[in-house]
Amino acid sequence: MIRALLIGLAAVVAAPAAALECQDLSHDGNRYSICEVDLTTDELRLFLRDEQGEVLGQFSAVDSELKGEGKQLTFAMNAGMYHSDRSPVGHYVEDGTEEMRVVSNAGPGNFGLLPNGVLCIEPSKARVFETLAFQAAEPDCRFATQSGPMLVIDGALHPRFLPDSTSRYLRNGVGTSADGKRAVFAISKNAVTFHEFGSLFRDVLKTPNALYFDGNISRLYAPQLNRADAGFSMGPIVGVVAPHE
């Protein structure tokens, strides 16, 4: 009996628990849902297509795909801008395979509001890079998604963000710690400005670099918060994967 208990305890110690934490919080009169990922214990991935090359588009479709691996989603959100066929607007890499090149020139819409950036997921870390810095660093990303604009760049808000802006939308994005071990995903629960959203990452979440994902289409899958947002098909999706319970 004692031997069996010791074996069970050893198994628990040998398999570290996932560190994903989700919570709701308020800042400066606005409400947000936050999910914090520990890259030393959590498996963070990007998802776009199934094995047949068809766009997954929904959190439920990603979760169903993972069942074949004996795994499940524990968190997910939309992860970058996409065209009408759901293909990525900017750089996209999934499991080491590049689908779309880096786009570094200015252009229309929020994506082209330079500087924009790239979320790069490497073994045991994830980092947000400004696009030109990403091209210079040439990191070895297993997964990568480009979006824009940057929200926070080396501790400073994007220079085009205005404190008195009247442009308000639901917004979502991601920030990463300097060492890449911590990634924090946020989605607003009410319409916010870019300045307000960037300030959340800079002042509250304390991420020196943060990237905007999208606006009105923003959606969250977070069982910890009883959220499984549904709607029309999405493009790239970012999520945490864990063994199926």
Summary of the structure (lengths in Angstrom):
residues: 245
radius of gyration: 18.0
end to end distance: 25.8
largest distance: 67.6
contacts: 818
relative contact order: 0.24
helix: 18%
strand: 39%
